Amino acid sequence: MNCLEEVIASISTERVFIQTHNFPDPDAIACAYGLSELLKAKGIDAEICYKGSIDRTVTAKMVRLLNINVKEYISFEEFNKEDEIILVDAQKGNSNIIDMNGQEIICIDHHPVYEHIDYRFCDIRPDVGACASIIASYYFDNDIDMPADVATALLYGIKMDTADMRRGVSQLDLDMFYSLYNMADHKVLNKLDTSVRQYDDLKAYAYAIANLDVKKDACFASTGDNCQESLIASICDFIMSLDGIDFAVTYSAKKEGVKLSIRSSGVYDAGRISNNALKSIGNGGGHEHMAGGFISYSSLDNRDASYIRKVIEDKFLEELKG
């Protein structure tokens, strides 16, 4: 059986949930949407769910323009233990995904595996730049017609996660990008590529620029307290455009802990370094070029901003030296 056939064979109910990582980005939503439409074609009802608000993000704009039905997970009681869950663009046990009340039966992802989980079926390809490329391949491998909205979502997911085909691009990403290009609605893509910033976003950029700390080819910056996850990542991408910077870390202190976004030009392995740097105070991981992390307040002596910055810089600089 090919991958889609394995997915179908692993589902034992007529209705499943497709769960993305928390605060989903366009790649995660594209994967969930593309897979939900595939399952619908096979007679299986699938509901897309996630944890964390996507308000005022390009993800929310994508959901609105493409009429994608998604549901924000609020309460543990919303699901039963018997509910079957398919994870896309994330893996059970990672810091960026909540453990919902149900059975994670399938995982489709492109991030490295840090903890082995026994799913009924998994398709995890760390060499692929965008998870949307994997879902797109299911359509072409099975000769299934793809609606224009799905092609648009998948193409945009690939564009975003590979930074317009400049970061972590595999042959599959290239093949799917060119296969989807003429099928997508480029008017919608243009709208997604423009007017994606809010006025308040500029304040976060200004705050980060004002407190940039450059250590040789590494750069660190706080984006201010309670900054949105997507904005932390966008600012980290922006910092990577600076001449001479090969590694960047941006972070924001939130109610539950400190959220981090990490980027690398390829000189360093962002995923491995994040995992090693944060394992004693939280967790981190991701790809060679992009990663994320979380620091628990319980692992810190205090919450002072200067102390948090010193801890982050010391942990990452130690790993960069290695």
N, C-alpha and C positions, 0 to 999 in steps of 0.2 A: 504494500500500500504506500501511496505517496503521503505527504504531510497532512494535507486536508482530509484525506480518507482516514488517517490516524486520529485526527481531531474528532471527526464525526463518530468514529467507532468508540471513542473514549467517553462520549456523552451518553448518559443513561436516562435522561429526562427530556421532556419536550420544551423545557425552558431553562436557560442558564444565565448566569451573570458574567459579564466581561469586565474585569477590574483593571484599571490603570494604576500607576503609581500616584501618590498624593500630589496635589497641585499639578495636574497633568499638563504637559506641553503639547504642541501640535502633533509631534510624532506619535505620542501615546494615544491621543484622541483619534488620529488617522487610523492607527492599527485597530483600535476597538471598533470604529465605524466600519472599516473594510471587512473585518471579521464578522461583525453582526449581520452585514448584508449577505455575506457568503452563507452563514448559517440559516438566514431567512430563506435563501434559495433552496436549502436542503430541508425546509420544514421545521426548523428549530428557532424558537423565539429567544432572542438574546437582549438583555438590558445592560446598557453601559453604566457603570458606577465608579465613583472615585471619592476620595476624601480630600477636603481642602478647597476653599473657594477659588474660582477662576475668574471672578469679576474683574473687569477693567484690564484684561490681558488679551493678547492676540489670540489665545486659545478660545476665549469667549467670543471673540469676533468671528473666528472660524466656525464655531458651533452655530452661531446665528446665521451667517451667510449661507451655510450648507444645510441648514435645518437638521442638524444632528441631535437626536434625542439622548440626553445624558441625565444622570441623577447623582446629586451629591449625597454621599453616605453621611448620615447624621447620628443614628443610634444603632447600637449593637443588636437591638431587638428587631431591626428591620429585616433580618435574615434568619433563616432556620439552619440548624446544624446539617440538615439534609440537602440544602441548596448547593448546587454545583457551580464552581467559580473557575473561570479561565483568566489567568493573569497575562497581560500583554505589556511589553516594555518595562517589566519589573519581575522580581523574584521574591517568593515568600521568605520572610526573615530579614530582608533588607531594611535599612533604616527609613527608606522613602516610601514605604507602603504599609498601610494599616492591616492588621490581621482581622478580617471580617468573620462573622459567625457563619461558617459554611465550609465546604470541602474544596480546596484548591486542587482541581483534578488535572489541569493542563497549564503549561507555561510556554509562552512564545516570547522570546526576548533576544536582545543583542548585547547584553552586558556580561562581563565575566562572572563565572560561578564562584561564589565565596563559601557557600554552604550547600552540601548535597541534600536535595529534597526528592523523595520518591513521588513523582507525579504519575498519573496514568500514561501521560504522554508529554514530552517536552521537545521543543525545537529552539534551542539556544545557540546562537551563532555570534560569538564575540568579535569575529572578524568583520562583521557587517556594520556599516556606518549608521544605518537607520533601520529601526524595526519595521517601519512601513514598507521597506523593500522586501522583507520576508513575506508579509501579508500580500503584497502585490503579486509576488511569484506564485502564490496559491491560485490566483485567478488564471494566470497564463499557463501554469502547469496542468490545469484541469479544463482549459478551454471554456471558461465561464465568462459570459458577457459582463462587463464592468460599467455601471452607470457613470455618467460624467462627474457627478458630485463625489463619488468614491475615488475616481481617478484624480480629481482635483485635491481631495484631502490627502491621499497617499503621496502625490507629487510634492505637495507643500510640506508634509512631514519629512520627506527625504531632503528637501531643500534646507529646512531648518536644522535638522540634526547633523547635516554634513557641512553647514555653513556655506550653502550654495556650491556644494561639491568641492570644497577646499579642505575638508577635515575628515580623516578616517574613511575615505571612500574605497569601497571594494568593487570588484567586478560586478557583483549582483546589484549594487547601488547604481552603477553606470547603466547596466542593462535595463533596470526598472525605470530609471529616470527617462531614458530615451523612449522606452515603450509607452510610458504614461504621458509624455509631453504633448503629443497631438490629440490625446483623448481628454485632456483637462480643459476646464473653463478658465481661460487666461484673464478674463475680465474680473473674475472672483480672485484669482491669484494676485492681480494688480492691486485690488482693494486690500488684500491681506498684507501686501508688502508696503503699503503706504498708510499714513495716519494711525500708526500703532502705538504712539507715545501719548501719555496723559501729562497734563501740566505738572502734577505732583511728581511724576517720574523724574523730571528735570532737577527737582530738589535733591533726589537721591543721587543722581549723577554728580551734582555739584558737591554734595557732602563727601562722596567717595573721592572726587578729584582733590578736594581740599585736604584730605588726610592720607593721600597716597604715601606709601613707604616702600622705596625701591632698595632692594638688597642685591647688588650685582644684576643678574638677569631675572630676578624674581620680584614680584610686586604684590603688596598686600594693601587692602583697603576695606574699611567698614562702610556699609551703605546706609548706616543709620538704623535705629531700632525699629523693629516690626516692619521691615521691608518685605514686599512680596517675593516669593521664591523665584518667579519668572524674571523679576527685575534684578535680583541679585545675580542671576545667571547672565542677563543681558549686559550688565555693567562689567562683569568679568570678561565677557567677549570683547567689549569695548577696550578694556585695559590691554588685552592681548594685541590690539592694533598698534600699540606704542612701539616705537623703534627700540630694539635691544631687549625687549621683554620676551622670555621664553616660558615663564611660569607665572600664573596669577592666582591669587586667592582673594575672594570677596566674601564678606560675612555680615550677618545681621543678628543682633540679640533679640530674641523673642520670648514670649511668656514661658514656653516649654523648654527653651534651651537656645543654643546658638546654631543657626543654619549657615552652611558654607557652600560656595560654588568654586570649583577649581578647574583651571584650564592650562593646557600645555601646548607648545608649538610642535611637540614630538621629540624634543631634546630630552625631556623627562617623561616618565610614565605616570600621568596624573592619577589613574586609578590605583596603582600599586602604592604610590607615595601617600595618597590620601588614606588608604586602608592602614598603612603602617603608622602614619603620623597620629591618627586619631584613635587607634584601637585601645589605648589606655584611658582615654577621657571621653570616648563616644564611639562613633563608627563612621566609616567613609568607604568609598569605592566608586568604580566606574570604568571608563575606557582610558586608553592611553592619552587621548587628547582632551577629554572632559570627564569630570567627576563631581560628586557632591559629598557632603558630610554633615555630621551633627555632633555637637558637644553638649553633654548633660551638665546642668548647673551643679548637680550633686558631686561631680568629679572635680569641681573647681573650689578653690579656697574662698573666693569672693566673686562678685559680679561686676567689679569695677571695670570700666571700659579699657583703661590702660593695662590692667592685669590680663584681661581676656586677649587683647592684642599681643601682649608679650608671650602668652602661652601658645597662641596660634603660630606666631612667627618662629618661636623657638622649636616647636615640634616639626614644622615643615622644613625649616632650614637645616635641621639635623638630618632629615631624610634626603634632602637635596645634596648635601655634602657626600652622602653615601652612594 
